Amino acid sequence: MKYVTSSTIVDPKTYKEVLLHKDRDRYLEAIKIEIDDLLSNNTWDLIVKPKNSRVMKGRWILNKKYNLDNTIKKYKARWVAKGFLQKYNSNYIKTFASTSKPTIIRLLIAIAAYLDWEIYCWDIKQAFPDAVIDRDNIYLQLPIGVEEYILNKALKDLNDTKYKDLILAIK
């Protein structure tokens, strides 16, 4: 049996690397699922870029989740803002990480104990969909590689709009 170690895991770092990767189709499907989740959760509004606005760049985080026997369970993709490019008091006032409430975690553990389930790990999709944002206008570039997909999915009535003119307004 071949075991997966940190030295054998080679996940793409960019969208261009995804296109050249041997598991290209699986990563592209994970990217599509991420975009569909973001759209269905109304995470942001697609708007025309206001003049003189700062737009944060983003990047794809791509990886695999494994079963206990080290076989690949699923491919994951997350579109994240490059928050390290933000400036204090311009893009944000304070920092924090909105996570699941401890009562929810305790409830899930209690249910698992009651049903005599063994918990090996769990994954919460879209962990921060309702995080409070301390600024009115936060703009993020469209996810790299899927601009046209987003336009086709979210803007069926704006056929003349070019994706280079559009940005995401975080809700």
Buried (B, 14 or more C-beta within 10 A) or exposed (E): EEEEEEEEEEBBEEBEBBEEBEBEEBBBBBBBBBBEBBBEEEBBEBBEBEEEEEBBEBBBEBBBEBEEEEEEBBBBBBBEBEEEEBEEEEBBEEEEEEEEEEEEEEEBEEEEEEEEEEEEEEEEEEEEEEEEEEEEEBBBBBBBBBBEBBBEBBEEEEEEEEBEEBBBBBE
